[in-house]
Amino acid sequence: MSKTIKTGHVLRTYWSFIKPRRVAFFVSVLGVALANVFSLIIPFWYKRLFDFISNQTDLSNQELILRTAGGIIVTIFFLACLRWVFYRVAAFTAIYFQPRIMMEMRDACYTYILGHSYKFFSDNFAGAISQKINRFHRAFERLHDELLWSMAPMAVAIVFSLTAVYGRDPWLALVILVWIIIIFILNFVFSRWKLKYDLVRAASDTEVSGGLVDGLTNSVNIKMFTGSAYEKVRLLGLGEKLRKTSVKAWSLSDYSFSIQGMMGILMEAVILYMAVKLWMQGSFTIGDFVFVQAYVLVLLERIWNLGRVMRNVYEAFSDAQEMVDILEKPYDVQDLKTAKNLKVGQAGIKFDEVTFYYNQTRLTLDHFDLTIKPKEKIALVGSSGAGKSTIVKLLMRFYDVTSGHILIDGQDIARVKQDSLRSQIAFVPQDPILFHRTLMENLRYGRRDASDEEVIEAAKKAKCHDFIQGLADGYDTFVGERGIKLSGGERQRVAIARAILKNAPILVLDEATSSLDSESEYLIQEALRELMKGKTVMVIAHRLSTIMQMDRIVVVEDGRVVDQGTHQELMSRAGIYQKLWKIQAGGFAA
């Protein structure tokens, strides 16, 4: 998160959302401004009314008095009605466009964040990201409300009131102007100084939200390791940090209000004293007293809110800044402007001198070379940390290679559109994560235009139709967050069914049967054999039943291919594969 608020960046970001509806935006602001203009004209007529009444020493002609006073009262009533009309115009216009812009902001942030790389999501809490999105569009609501209902009326009140009072006495206007300038300077300097505390508060709020989601997501781990008490203490620690930063920020604001309030009292006393002297000199009437006091009260009300307005504005800026930072953060993995759709024919794959660093010091693949023939089925094996999963992530272009090239049918995947690349690859991960949606929706995610019949057929092939039918709501059963209501084996079969439904020319299985028991694995082998027909297949696996089906086994160690061949060929020579196989087949005792 930024250590300073880039107000220009925040405003430009918000304006990009407002611009398509800028007419409605300006109508709402203009409506409030005009409503306040009519409101501020009314004291002129109050002055006339009070001056007229105070000057009536002869009350014998009551009809004339009532007609004249009534005309003034009707004018005041008419001005008040105009004020009401323009307030309603502003309010209804704001109601029309503000929720729409907030919805568009939320959708745009969500869409943009989804485009970020695998690394971005591995580095950030989902709960914290969600909190930033929510704070971003709510900060806009606060800024717009402050502009509409506080800042616009304040600006109109200052200009109009100073002009009106200046017309009665320039020295009174000067006193008020000096007071306004001092209040503005104090609030501006104070708010800028307090900004660092607002940023700390916003960061603490994000940390608490992330901690909450992290704990809720790992509720099973908390239960298994009896961590409830520890998590409670941990969250209390985060909450206490947020409490202290909030109290600090709010206490500073209260000090500002105290100083501002005292200055308002002094200013009003000075104005009243000067008005009395002007009355004694015969320069002021009773109407002038009402006239000036009305504007002073308006200014006191508006300026009194200045500290609160500036506090809310800067807090809104600090809340929005985190999301703006993300929106301004370029994607780690981007499509070239000249990128075209990947066209897959035979689905041959080539890793050409691929080097990849996770960071500047962590080398994962070192001049990795591998050619996979069209329709060939290979297995990647090697010790933990050898680079097998990284190979898959690079093929899916979750990361860009540091150097070298990955080619599919001779096309460099760095030069094709990411969506077109991933649409040609069916991926079954080791630990599938499902949406908190129905089984039908989760299965159909493999091909979202598939019919119910096609979804059910894929489920049957993946051997998950029977257990789905046994559920109370069948295919309409909600699976819970991340699919928690299903067992690991059931989730994996759902993932396999999705891959069957997708029917992409390239298939990647990352320990796809690791969560299956022996019976379930036996049932799924036929489905996997059917799934792999006519496809180029890359499997990360150690289990005999999967590896024995492969055309070639590639042994990876320290980010390089160190050996390859069939199972029999690799077992015939001493090496890493033979060692790994003996450990798997004979157990750790071997």
Secondary structure, 3 states (H helix, E strand, C coil): CCCCCCHHHHHHHHHHHHHHHHHHHHHHHHHHHHHHHHHHHHHHHHHHHHHHHHCCCCCCCHHHHHHHHHHHHHHHHHHHHHHHHHHHHHHHHHHHHHHHHHHHHHHHHHHHHHCCCHHHHHHCCHHHHHHHHHHHHHHHHHHHHHHHHHHHHHHHHHHHHHHHHHHHCHHHHHHHHHHHHHHHHHHHHHHHHHHHHHHHHHHHHHHHHHHHHHHHHCHHHHHHCCCHHHHHHHHHHHHHHHHHHHHHHHHHHHHHHHHHHHHHHHHHHHHHHHHHHHHHCCCCCHHHHHHHHHHHHHHHHHHHCHHHHHHHHHHHHHHHHHHHHHHHCCCCCCCCCCCECCCCCCCCEEEEEEEEECCCCCEEEEEEEEEECCCCEEEEECCCCCCHHHHHHHHCCCCCCCEEEEEECCEEHHHECHHHHHCCEEEECCCCCECCCEHHHHHHCCCCCCCHHHHHHHHHHCCCHHHHHCCCCHHHCECCCECCCCCHHHHHHHHHHHHHHHCCCEEEEECCCCCCCHHHHHHHHHHHHHHHCCCEEEEECCCHHHHCCCCEEEEEECCEEEEEECHHHHHCCCCHHHHHHHHHHHCCCC
